[in-house]
Amino acid sequence: MIVNITQAHLAPSQLAFLQLLTGNDIVVCCADGVYAHGQLEQSLSAPICVTLKDDCLARGVDSSQSISLPELAALQDNHQQWISI
């Protein structure tokens, strides 16, 4: 499953949901969600947490875990379920 984060601040219920994700899931922080990436990377143990490279550049956010749009499209092939929060 891919979970798309578009908000800078997440509610406690959203953070609790993210804690239930497994190593097969991917959290993609895009739009203002790139601001939440650092917190999520520290608090989430199982899922992979990445940012969208173009959104990081547009907002002046530095992230070593960023992916491009073509890489995001490739992830879509392997993950049929998408959830946006």
C-alpha positions as CSV (number, residue, x, y, z in Angstrom):
1,M,0.0,0.0,0.0
2,I,1.1,3.6,-0.7
3,V,0.1,6.2,1.8
4,N,0.2,9.7,0.4
5,I,0.9,12.4,3.0
6,T,0.0,16.0,1.8
7,Q,-0.2,17.8,5.1
8,A,2.6,19.3,7.2
9,H,0.9,18.4,10.5
10,L,-0.9,15.0,11.2
11,A,-3.6,14.3,13.7
12,P,-2.9,11.7,16.4
13,S,-5.3,9.3,14.7
14,Q,-3.4,9.6,11.5
15,L,-0.1,9.0,13.2
16,A,-1.7,5.9,14.9
17,F,-2.8,4.6,11.5
18,L,0.8,5.0,10.1
19,Q,2.2,3.0,13.0
20,L,0.1,0.0,11.8
21,L,1.9,-0.1,8.4
22,T,4.3,-2.9,7.6
23,G,7.6,-3.1,5.7
24,N,5.7,-3.7,2.5
25,D,4.1,-0.3,2.7
26,I,5.5,3.0,1.5
27,V,4.7,6.5,2.9
28,V,5.1,9.2,0.2
29,C,5.3,12.8,1.5
30,C,4.4,15.3,-1.1
31,A,3.1,18.9,-1.4
32,D,3.2,20.3,2.2
33,G,3.6,16.7,3.5
34,V,7.4,17.1,2.8
35,Y,7.5,19.2,6.0
36,A,6.3,16.2,8.0
37,H,8.9,13.8,6.6
38,G,11.6,14.3,9.3
39,Q,9.1,13.6,12.1
40,L,7.7,10.5,10.3
41,E,11.1,9.1,9.5
42,Q,12.0,9.1,13.2
43,S,8.6,7.8,14.5
44,L,7.9,5.1,11.9
45,S,9.8,1.9,12.2
46,A,8.4,-0.4,9.5
47,P,7.3,1.4,6.3
48,I,9.6,3.1,4.0
49,C,9.1,6.9,4.1
50,V,10.1,9.0,1.1
51,T,9.5,12.5,-0.3
52,L,8.7,13.7,-3.7
53,K,11.8,15.4,-5.1
54,D,10.1,18.2,-7.0
55,D,8.0,19.2,-3.9
56,C,11.2,19.3,-1.7
57,L,12.9,21.5,-4.2
58,A,9.9,23.9,-4.5
59,R,9.7,24.2,-0.7
60,G,13.4,24.3,0.1
61,V,13.4,21.1,2.0
62,D,16.4,18.8,2.0
63,S,15.7,15.1,2.0
64,S,18.0,12.2,1.3
65,Q,15.0,10.0,0.8
66,S,13.5,11.7,-2.2
67,I,12.1,10.1,-5.3
68,S,11.2,11.5,-8.8
69,L,7.9,11.3,-10.5
70,P,9.0,8.4,-12.8
71,E,10.1,6.5,-9.6
72,L,6.7,7.2,-8.1
73,A,5.0,5.9,-11.2
74,A,7.1,2.7,-11.0
75,L,5.9,2.2,-7.4
76,Q,2.4,2.3,-8.6
77,D,3.0,-0.8,-10.5
78,N,3.8,-2.7,-7.4
79,H,1.2,-1.1,-5.0
80,Q,-2.4,-1.2,-6.1
81,Q,-3.8,0.5,-3.0
82,W,-3.4,4.2,-2.4
83,I,-4.5,6.1,0.7
84,S,-4.2,9.9,1.0
85,I,-4.1,11.7,4.3
